[in-house]
Amino acid sequence: MSLNFGRLQLAIPGPSIIPDRVLAAMHKPSPNIYYGPLVDMVDTLYPDLKTVAQTKHDMAIYIANGHGAWEAALKNTLIEGDKVLILGTGRFPLTWAEMAQSHGIKTEIIQFGMHDDADVAKVREALSADTKGEIRAVLAVQTDTASSVKNDIPAIRKAIDETGHNALYMVDCIASLGCDEYHMDEWGVDVTITACQKGLMTPAGIAFVYFNDKAKEARKRAKPGEYWDWVLRTQSDIFYRQFDGTAPTQHLYGIREALDILVHEEGMKACWKRHETQAKAVWAALDGWGTLQPNIADPEKRSTAVTTVKTAPGQATAIREWCEQSAGLVLGIPLGFEGKDADRYFRIGHMGHLNPPMLLGALTTIETAMKALKIEHEEGAISAACQVLANHKSD
Ligand SMILES: *Cc1c(COP(=O)(O)O)cnc(C)c1O
């Protein structure tokens, strides 16, 4: 007998749950794309998206997923034969590195594995060893969505500065923007990359690349080709040119509504605080059960958008399958864990459009799965999660 009725709930690290308001905002007939309300509305997206990343610099919109934004950042700043330093925390930086290699860019990868953040001493060491200044850019993720580690973005900036190295600093915030606290300008990031389907609560399909003056300098030497060129997108007053073709009209309505919710109603500070509380509730449940471990041991180094969970062999797959098939809760599959380790991990996405009934629903369903599967666990974990939520203060 299955209890799997009602609404399917995603607790995966992207795509995230889309607010009904965003879906409703997208449910409109195609507008006039030459002039009028749509064209005027798109102008309002730029300042709000800059608020989300805490930057005053430029931003280009692409019809793309996160991979497209990765490519745009590489193509606008680098040429074939250039070298980049990749901070290999978890899985996603390695995928970005493979993309760079596919463009003929040389990659030096520091491997930090699946359980750690980037060690700034190693970053310093690699940049100091580059006496010829061959490294053109340092590539890092804020949150690695596979290991759920969060890198210390300002500390990496400090390490770069301490070596006096001139490399560009590019940060992938695809999983973290609108979840983990982020200050592009204050933290000295040159290029920030994100996409709309995680913290920004909109169906996958548009992506954003933010770039400062130093990145603009690098663009002068690069050869991005027409489609990825951020100059054409940001300096054209012809609407059609901003998208290098037809605008993704319904997506633009969707992101407008999502930004109303995020920037104008909740506000970034409250949003970051809410994510912190949500994440702590998940960790309190893990501590309470005793059987399931967070993959990242130090809470300071955990993402507030996703938590990767370690179980005894085979349990992770069994829990995921029970939650999905018997209860209608989709948990994240393991990514980046090799061989016999792979079936020991699952991921809980807790990003974006989430409130206590949704979050507690997911946690309680995981506990229900453990009861159904006779996986030993302590009682009181859900109560501990409730207590974290009860203690929430938004400022
Ligand atoms: C999701 C994600 C990506 C890839 O985004 P796609 O939209 O799937 O191409 C890249 N980096 C990070 C950190 C992510 O979380």
The ligand as an ORCA input file, in Angstrom:
! r2SCAN-3c Opt
* xyz 0 1
  C      23.577     22.990    -10.743
  C      24.993     23.420    -10.771
  C      25.709     23.572    -11.967
  C      25.154     23.188    -13.294
  O      24.014     23.878    -13.621
  P      23.116     23.370    -14.855
  O      22.010     24.350    -14.883
  O      22.677     21.988    -14.502
  O      23.963     23.410    -16.066
  C      26.988     24.059    -11.895
  N      27.565     24.383    -10.732
  C      26.920     24.230     -9.554
  C      27.612     24.599     -8.288
  C      25.618     23.736     -9.539
  O      24.980     23.568     -8.385
*
